[in-house]
Amino acid sequence: MSGKGSFENPYDDYSTNASNNILNDSKDGISEVLQKKLMSFKVTKIEDLITRFKKDIFYDGTVYTGSAGLALYYLTCSSTSKNEVSHENLQRALDFIDIENLRGRRISFLCGDAGPLAIASVISYKLGTRRPSKLPDYKDLAQRIMDLISLVDDSPDEILYGKAGYLYALLFVNKNISGKDVIPSSHIEKVTSAIITSGKRFSTQMKSESPLLWQWHDKIYLGAAHGMAGILFMLLQARSYIKVTEMRSFIKPAIDWLISRRFSSGNFPSSLGSSSGDRLVQWCHGAPGFVPLCIAAFQTFEDDKYLKIASQCGEVIWQRGLCTKGYSLCHGVSGNAYAFLQLYQITKKPVHLYRACCFMEWCAVERQGTELHHPDRPASLFEGLLGRIFLSEDIIRPYDSKFPGFCL
């Protein structure tokens, strides 16, 4: 093991020879050999999910730990590379959505009501005239998502439970129901404004150098799941709904302040003043969650320094990203593999795709002793097996891959 949180990386780094049987001849996709292995892995593991883990799939109905995660998977699989829609996969997705028993307490896509409603809305739209009578019209479902704004003031700001997670749901609906703007701009602007206002207020209260600052459970988290990296990334994805002056005067300097918190290793603390030190390299806390933020900052502000930092984060993940906790999206190896796919999409460099494939292999082979913390929800999208299945699907079409529930 290298440090407490990760195993020593046993893979040779990228070279044209090392990539044999992993990348194709033109180095812009995976090889047929690997593709066949991943297809076999996917089929076997989906069978495991719907048999051995069936009870666990329906744990709480959310995207994060429940059945809506599998609905999101089938919805994602319903769009083919030829822009055709697989109605079979849409119908499968419906089997895992429960919009009648939502709890009405949480607002976010991953852990709240907005996720199942957003997924159901997109399925309803895509099915069109084939929509079953028990499934409401997509406009009615979108209205139910908008009604959740009543919970905004009492919600935190972060991704998993809060306003930024609600913002993702709104953007998800508009992106996947093309040309309709089912969620009006004014509604999305209210949410972005609420997040930014909250960030300004807490920054002033704390007399912070950053013009925006947010807390969760009395801690200033920095990472993707509960912290500033996730919130700022979501705001960048919603940048067309935010005034240019806000982007320049608040969001950009907040990003600059945040990335200046880096350790000399290139990794990031989990929270401001964290006592855990430079230990965690996973999506929820550490460098992997900063890769999409820095890429989006590069695309938004056209400053190469952000892309450079994203690439440096990739080096940290390659060295220290084989987490001892296991294979999950949230705090494991499959979530870290997505950082390489994101770097590949922006740079087109085969090294990143190769590295993603190595991490995928680690997740698929499940060598003895490489999962020291068995997940509480072994079937789930963010803690369990479904995250690896999602990655195996995405890595076959790397340019189309998106970290589920986070990247649009």
C-alpha positions as CSV (number, residue, x, y, z in Angstrom):
1,M,0.0,0.0,0.0
2,S,1.1,3.6,-0.7
3,G,0.0,5.5,2.4
4,K,-3.2,4.6,4.3
5,G,-5.7,5.3,1.7
6,S,-4.5,3.6,-1.5
7,F,-2.7,0.5,-2.9
8,E,0.6,0.8,-4.9
9,N,-0.3,1.2,-8.5
10,P,0.9,-2.1,-10.2
11,Y,0.3,-0.9,-13.8
12,D,2.9,0.2,-16.3
13,D,2.3,3.7,-17.3
14,Y,1.2,4.5,-20.9
15,S,3.4,3.7,-23.8
16,T,2.5,2.5,-27.2
17,N,3.5,-1.0,-26.2
18,A,1.8,-0.9,-22.8
19,S,-1.5,-0.1,-24.5
20,N,-1.5,-3.2,-26.6
21,N,-4.7,-5.2,-26.0
22,I,-6.1,-2.1,-24.1
23,L,-6.4,0.6,-26.8
24,N,-7.2,0.1,-30.4
25,D,-4.6,0.7,-33.1
26,S,-5.4,4.3,-33.6
27,K,-5.3,4.9,-29.8
28,D,-8.7,6.7,-29.9
29,G,-10.8,4.0,-28.3
30,I,-10.5,0.7,-26.5
31,S,-9.5,-2.5,-28.2
32,E,-11.9,-5.2,-29.3
33,V,-10.3,-7.6,-26.8
34,L,-11.1,-5.3,-23.9
35,Q,-14.5,-4.4,-25.3
36,K,-15.5,-8.1,-25.3
37,K,-14.2,-8.5,-21.7
38,L,-16.2,-5.5,-20.6
39,M,-19.4,-6.6,-22.3
40,S,-19.0,-10.0,-20.5
41,F,-18.4,-8.2,-17.2
42,K,-21.5,-6.0,-17.7
43,V,-23.8,-8.9,-18.6
44,T,-22.6,-11.0,-15.6
45,K,-22.8,-8.2,-13.1
46,I,-26.3,-7.0,-14.2
47,E,-27.5,-10.5,-13.8
48,D,-26.0,-10.4,-10.2
49,L,-27.8,-7.1,-9.6
50,I,-31.2,-8.3,-10.5
51,T,-30.9,-11.7,-8.8
52,R,-28.6,-11.8,-5.8
53,F,-28.9,-8.1,-4.9
54,K,-32.5,-7.5,-6.0
55,K,-33.7,-6.5,-2.5
56,D,-30.9,-4.1,-2.0
57,I,-31.6,-2.4,-5.4
58,F,-34.9,-1.1,-3.9
59,Y,-33.3,0.1,-0.7
60,D,-34.5,3.7,-0.7
61,G,-35.5,4.6,-4.2
62,T,-32.8,7.3,-4.6
63,V,-30.3,7.6,-7.4
64,Y,-27.4,7.4,-4.9
65,T,-28.2,4.2,-3.0
66,G,-31.5,3.0,-4.4
67,S,-33.4,1.8,-7.5
68,A,-33.4,5.2,-9.3
69,G,-29.7,4.6,-9.9
70,L,-30.6,1.6,-12.1
71,A,-33.3,3.6,-13.8
72,L,-30.7,6.2,-14.7
73,Y,-28.4,3.5,-16.0
74,Y,-31.1,2.1,-18.4
75,L,-32.1,5.7,-19.4
76,T,-28.5,6.4,-20.3
77,C,-28.3,3.1,-22.3
78,S,-31.5,4.0,-24.2
79,S,-29.7,6.6,-26.3
80,T,-27.6,4.9,-29.0
81,S,-24.7,6.3,-31.0
82,K,-27.0,6.7,-34.0
83,N,-29.3,9.0,-32.1
84,E,-32.0,6.3,-32.0
85,V,-33.9,5.6,-28.8
86,S,-34.2,2.1,-27.3
87,H,-37.7,1.9,-26.0
88,E,-36.9,-1.5,-24.4
89,N,-34.3,0.2,-22.1
90,L,-36.8,3.0,-21.3
91,Q,-39.4,0.5,-20.3
92,R,-36.7,-1.3,-18.2
93,A,-35.9,2.0,-16.5
94,L,-39.5,2.5,-15.5
95,D,-39.4,-0.8,-13.5
96,F,-36.9,0.9,-11.1
97,I,-38.6,4.3,-10.6
98,D,-41.0,5.0,-7.8
99,I,-42.5,8.5,-7.9
100,E,-45.5,7.7,-5.7
101,N,-43.7,7.2,-2.4
102,L,-41.3,10.1,-2.5
103,R,-40.5,11.5,1.0
104,G,-40.9,15.2,0.3
105,R,-37.9,16.2,2.5
106,R,-34.9,16.3,0.3
107,I,-34.4,18.4,-2.8
108,S,-31.4,16.9,-4.7
109,F,-30.9,14.7,-7.7
110,L,-28.8,12.1,-6.0
111,C,-30.4,11.7,-2.5
112,G,-33.7,13.5,-2.9
113,D,-37.0,13.6,-4.8
114,A,-35.7,15.6,-7.7
115,G,-33.7,12.6,-9.1
116,P,-36.5,10.1,-9.6
117,L,-38.8,12.8,-10.8
118,A,-36.2,14.1,-13.3
119,I,-35.5,10.6,-14.6
120,A,-39.2,9.8,-14.9
121,S,-39.8,13.1,-16.7
122,V,-37.2,12.3,-19.4
123,I,-38.4,8.8,-19.8
124,S,-42.0,10.0,-20.2
125,Y,-40.9,12.5,-22.9
126,K,-38.8,9.9,-24.8
127,L,-41.6,7.3,-24.7
128,G,-44.0,9.8,-26.3
129,T,-47.1,7.9,-27.5
130,R,-45.8,4.7,-26.0
131,R,-46.0,6.2,-22.5
132,P,-47.9,3.8,-20.2
133,S,-51.1,5.3,-18.6
134,K,-49.6,5.0,-15.1
135,L,-46.7,7.3,-16.0
136,P,-47.6,11.1,-15.9
137,D,-46.9,13.4,-18.8
138,Y,-43.4,14.8,-18.7
139,K,-44.7,18.4,-18.2
140,D,-46.6,17.3,-15.0
141,L,-43.5,15.6,-13.7
142,A,-41.4,18.7,-14.5
143,Q,-43.9,20.8,-12.5
144,R,-43.5,18.5,-9.5
145,I,-39.7,19.1,-9.7
146,M,-40.3,22.9,-9.8
147,D,-42.6,22.7,-6.8
148,L,-39.6,21.4,-4.8
149,I,-38.3,24.9,-4.8
150,S,-40.3,25.4,-1.6
151,L,-37.6,23.4,0.1
152,V,-34.7,25.5,-1.2
153,D,-34.4,27.9,1.8
154,D,-34.2,25.1,4.3
155,S,-31.8,23.0,2.2
156,P,-27.9,23.0,2.4
157,D,-26.0,24.2,-0.7
158,E,-24.0,21.0,-1.6
159,I,-24.5,18.3,-4.2
160,L,-25.7,15.3,-2.3
161,Y,-28.6,16.8,-0.4
162,G,-28.8,20.5,-1.3
163,K,-29.4,23.3,-3.8
164,A,-26.5,22.4,-6.1
165,G,-28.0,18.8,-6.4
166,Y,-31.4,20.4,-7.2
167,L,-29.8,22.6,-9.8
168,Y,-28.4,19.5,-11.5
169,A,-31.9,18.0,-11.7
170,L,-33.2,21.1,-13.4
171,L,-30.3,21.2,-15.9
172,F,-30.7,17.4,-16.5
173,V,-34.3,17.8,-17.5
174,N,-33.7,20.6,-19.9
175,K,-30.7,18.9,-21.5
176,N,-32.5,15.6,-22.1
177,I,-35.8,17.1,-23.3
178,S,-34.2,19.0,-26.1
179,G,-35.5,22.3,-27.5
180,K,-38.3,22.5,-25.0
181,D,-36.9,24.4,-22.0
182,V,-39.4,22.6,-19.8
183,I,-37.9,24.2,-16.8
184,P,-38.1,28.0,-17.4
185,S,-34.9,30.0,-17.2
186,S,-36.4,32.2,-14.5
187,H,-36.7,29.1,-12.2
188,I,-33.1,28.0,-12.8
189,E,-32.0,31.6,-12.2
190,K,-33.7,31.6,-8.8
191,V,-31.8,28.5,-7.8
192,T,-28.4,29.7,-9.0
193,S,-29.1,33.1,-7.2
194,A,-30.0,31.3,-4.0
195,I,-26.7,29.3,-4.1
196,I,-24.6,32.4,-4.8
197,T,-26.4,34.6,-2.2
198,S,-25.8,31.9,0.4
199,G,-22.1,31.7,-0.6
200,K,-21.7,35.5,-0.4
201,R,-23.4,35.7,3.0
202,F,-21.3,33.0,4.6
203,S,-18.1,34.4,3.1
204,T,-18.9,37.8,4.7
205,Q,-19.7,36.1,8.0
206,M,-16.4,34.3,8.0
207,K,-14.5,37.3,6.6
208,S,-13.0,34.9,4.0
209,E,-10.6,35.8,1.2
210,S,-12.9,33.9,-1.1
211,P,-16.0,35.9,-2.2
212,L,-18.0,32.7,-2.0
213,L,-17.9,30.2,0.8
214,W,-20.3,27.4,1.9
215,Q,-20.5,25.0,4.8
216,W,-22.2,21.7,5.4
217,H,-22.6,20.3,9.0
218,D,-20.5,23.1,10.4
219,K,-17.5,22.3,8.2
220,I,-16.2,24.1,5.1
221,Y,-15.8,21.1,2.8
222,L,-13.7,21.6,-0.3
223,G,-14.5,18.5,-2.4
224,A,-17.2,17.4,-4.9
225,A,-19.8,15.7,-2.8
226,H,-20.4,18.1,0.1
227,G,-18.1,21.0,-0.8
228,M,-17.1,23.9,-2.8
229,A,-15.7,22.0,-5.8
230,G,-19.0,20.4,-6.4
231,I,-21.1,23.6,-5.9
232,L,-18.8,25.7,-8.2
233,F,-18.7,23.0,-10.9
234,M,-22.5,22.9,-10.9
235,L,-22.6,26.7,-11.2
236,L,-20.2,26.5,-14.2
237,Q,-22.5,24.0,-15.8
238,A,-25.4,26.5,-15.3
239,R,-23.3,29.5,-16.5
240,S,-25.7,30.5,-19.2
241,Y,-28.2,31.3,-16.4
242,I,-25.7,33.5,-14.4
243,K,-24.7,37.1,-15.1
244,V,-21.2,37.6,-16.5
245,T,-20.4,40.1,-13.7
246,E,-21.2,37.3,-11.1
247,M,-19.0,34.9,-13.0
248,R,-16.1,37.2,-13.1
249,S,-16.4,38.9,-9.7
250,F,-17.5,35.9,-7.6
251,I,-17.3,32.5,-9.2
252,K,-13.8,32.8,-10.8
253,P,-12.1,34.3,-7.7
254,A,-13.8,31.6,-5.6
255,I,-12.4,28.9,-7.9
256,D,-8.9,30.5,-7.7
257,W,-9.0,30.7,-3.9
258,L,-10.2,27.1,-3.8
259,I,-7.4,25.7,-6.0
260,S,-4.8,27.7,-4.0
261,R,-5.7,25.4,-1.0
262,R,-3.8,22.5,-2.8
263,F,-1.2,20.5,-0.9
264,S,2.3,20.5,-2.4
265,S,1.5,16.9,-3.6
266,G,-1.2,18.3,-5.9
267,N,-4.0,16.8,-3.9
268,F,-6.7,18.7,-2.0
269,P,-7.8,18.7,1.7
270,S,-11.2,17.4,2.4
271,S,-12.2,20.5,4.4
272,L,-10.7,23.8,5.5
273,G,-8.4,23.1,8.4
274,S,-8.8,19.4,8.1
275,S,-6.9,17.2,10.5
276,S,-6.9,14.2,8.2
277,G,-4.1,15.6,6.1
278,D,-3.2,14.6,2.6
279,R,-4.8,11.2,2.6
280,L,-8.0,11.0,0.5
281,V,-7.9,10.7,-3.3
282,Q,-11.5,10.0,-4.2
283,W,-14.4,11.7,-6.0
284,C,-16.0,13.0,-2.8
285,H,-12.9,14.3,-1.2
286,G,-9.6,15.1,-3.0
287,A,-8.2,15.5,-6.5
288,P,-10.7,13.4,-8.5
289,G,-13.6,15.8,-7.8
290,F,-11.5,18.8,-8.8
291,V,-10.8,17.5,-12.4
292,P,-14.2,18.3,-13.8
293,L,-14.2,21.7,-12.0
294,C,-10.9,22.7,-13.5
295,I,-11.8,21.5,-16.9
296,A,-15.1,23.5,-16.8
297,A,-13.1,26.6,-15.5
298,F,-10.8,26.2,-18.5
299,Q,-13.7,26.0,-20.9
300,T,-15.4,29.0,-19.3
301,F,-12.6,31.4,-18.6
302,E,-10.1,30.1,-21.4
303,D,-7.2,30.1,-19.0
304,D,-4.7,27.3,-19.5
305,K,-3.8,27.2,-15.8
306,Y,-7.0,25.4,-15.1
307,L,-6.3,22.6,-17.6
308,K,-2.7,22.3,-16.2
309,I,-4.1,21.8,-12.6
310,A,-6.6,19.2,-14.0
311,S,-3.7,17.3,-15.5
312,Q,-1.7,17.5,-12.3
313,C,-4.7,16.1,-10.5
314,G,-4.7,13.2,-13.0
315,E,-1.1,12.5,-12.0
316,V,-2.1,12.3,-8.3
317,I,-4.9,9.9,-9.2
318,W,-2.6,7.7,-11.2
319,Q,-0.2,7.5,-8.3
320,R,-2.6,7.2,-5.4
321,G,-6.1,6.5,-6.8
322,L,-6.4,2.8,-6.3
323,C,-8.4,3.3,-3.1
324,T,-8.3,0.7,-0.3
325,K,-12.0,1.5,0.4
326,G,-13.0,-0.4,-2.8
327,Y,-14.4,0.2,-6.2
328,S,-17.3,2.7,-5.7
329,L,-18.1,5.9,-7.6
330,C,-18.2,8.1,-4.5
331,H,-15.1,7.0,-2.6
332,G,-13.5,4.3,-4.8
333,V,-11.6,3.4,-7.9
334,S,-14.4,3.6,-10.5
335,G,-15.1,7.2,-9.5
336,N,-11.4,8.0,-10.0
337,A,-11.5,6.4,-13.4
338,Y,-14.0,9.0,-14.5
339,A,-11.4,11.7,-13.9
340,F,-9.2,10.1,-16.6
341,L,-12.2,9.9,-19.0
342,Q,-12.8,13.6,-18.4
343,L,-9.2,14.4,-19.1
344,Y,-9.3,12.3,-22.2
345,Q,-12.3,14.1,-23.5
346,I,-10.7,17.6,-23.2
347,T,-7.1,16.7,-24.2
348,K,-7.6,13.7,-26.6
349,K,-4.4,12.2,-25.2
350,P,-4.5,8.4,-25.2
351,V,-2.6,8.3,-21.9
352,H,-5.8,9.3,-20.0
353,L,-8.0,6.7,-21.7
354,Y,-5.3,4.0,-21.0
355,R,-5.2,5.0,-17.4
356,A,-9.0,4.8,-17.2
357,C,-8.9,1.3,-18.6
358,C,-6.3,0.2,-16.0
359,F,-8.6,1.4,-13.2
360,M,-11.5,-0.3,-14.9
361,E,-9.5,-3.5,-15.0
362,W,-8.8,-3.2,-11.3
363,C,-12.6,-2.8,-10.6
364,A,-13.5,-5.7,-12.8
365,V,-11.0,-8.3,-11.6
366,E,-11.7,-7.8,-7.9
367,R,-8.4,-9.2,-6.7
368,Q,-8.5,-10.6,-3.2
369,G,-7.9,-8.0,-0.6
370,T,-8.5,-4.9,-2.8
371,E,-11.8,-3.9,-1.1
372,L,-11.0,-3.3,2.5
373,H,-14.4,-1.6,3.2
374,H,-17.4,-3.6,2.0
375,P,-20.1,-1.2,0.9
376,D,-23.3,-0.8,3.0
377,R,-25.3,-0.9,-0.2
378,P,-23.6,-3.4,-2.5
379,A,-26.0,-2.9,-5.4
380,S,-26.1,0.8,-5.5
381,L,-24.8,3.4,-8.0
382,F,-22.6,5.4,-5.8
383,E,-21.4,2.8,-3.2
384,G,-21.8,-0.5,-5.0
385,L,-21.7,-2.6,-8.1
386,L,-23.8,-0.4,-10.3
387,G,-21.1,2.3,-10.4
388,R,-18.7,-0.2,-12.0
389,I,-21.3,-1.3,-14.5
390,F,-21.9,2.3,-15.5
391,L,-18.2,2.8,-15.9
392,S,-17.9,-0.3,-18.1
393,E,-20.6,1.1,-20.3
394,D,-19.1,4.6,-20.5
395,I,-15.5,3.5,-21.2
396,I,-16.6,1.7,-24.4
397,R,-17.8,5.1,-25.7
398,P,-15.3,7.4,-23.9
399,Y,-16.2,10.7,-25.7
400,D,-19.8,10.3,-24.6
401,S,-19.1,9.3,-21.0
402,K,-20.4,11.4,-18.1
403,F,-20.0,10.9,-14.4
404,P,-23.6,10.0,-13.5
405,G,-25.6,12.4,-11.5
406,F,-22.8,15.0,-11.7
407,C,-21.6,15.8,-15.2
408,L,-24.2,16.9,-17.9
